[in-house]
Amino acid sequence: IEACHARVAAVVERRASAERALKAEATAVASAEAEVRALERDLDGAVERAAAAESVLETHREAGERLRDHLGASSSDRAAAHARLEVLEEVADLFSDQPSVLQRLRALREDAAERAALAAATVAEATAVLDRARAEEEKQWAEVSRLDADLKRHDALLAGAADRFAGTRRRFERRETELAALDEELARVRDALADAERATIEERAGLPAHRAALEE
């Protein structure tokens, strides 16, 4: 019986140690999962910023193409550009009391004003405008490249965190398996202890009869 008690105590101690380890792994799993979720949010933000920067770059490229086209306008083109702007301004005056119409006309008027100004520009002015447009495009290219690098960095961080989370999860599952095995072992040794105690009780209960038989 003493041996059974000692075995039960040993298994109980091992189980308590395994349970503490399992709780520690559960905390590690939660921490690793939180890290993954945070990095996923960071990556989503980086993707959105990169997409927005690429959209701005495309806008700059289209504007640059328009500038190159407009700066080569002929005298008839300049006259047409001014006439278009004048017509739009007249339409705006007619609907000056209707904000919704003015809002729809705004983009058309801005585009017409840009075209008219460019068409009337001198060669020097045209070159300066085009240089500024190229500078803006190059600046945006640099921003897109920076955000692409940032996106790759976030992606690498997320991949590393995902690997750590998977490893932590595997350790947690091993701890769960170990604890289940210890529960089974504890049940067996307790059953063995109960059997030993019952046998001892039965043996003690039979002692008086055994003694009586010996005395006879």
Salt bridges, closest charged atoms under 4 A:
GLU19 OE1 - ARG15 NH1 3.15
GLU25 OE1 - ARG171 NE 3.61
GLU33 OE2 - ARG37 NH2 3.30
GLU35 OE2 - ARG164 NH2 2.69
GLU40 OE1 - ARG37 NH1 3.53
GLU58 OE1 - ARG61 NH1 3.89
GLU89 OE1 - ARG109 NH2 3.15
GLU110 OE2 - ARG106 NE 3.23
ASP111 OD2 - ARG84 NH1 3.67
ASP111 OD2 - ARG115 NE 2.72
GLU143 OE2 - ARG146 NH2 2.91
ASP150 OD2 - ARG49 NH2 3.61
ASP150 OD1 - ARG153 NH2 2.86
ASP150 OD2 - HIS154 NE2 3.44
GLU173 OE2 - ARG169 NE 3.62
GLU178 OE1 - ARG175 NH1 3.40
ASP183 OD1 - ARG15 NE 2.31
GLU185 OE1 - ARG14 NH2 3.26
ASP195 OD1 - ARG198 NH2 2.05
GLU197 OE2 - HIS5 NE2 3.53
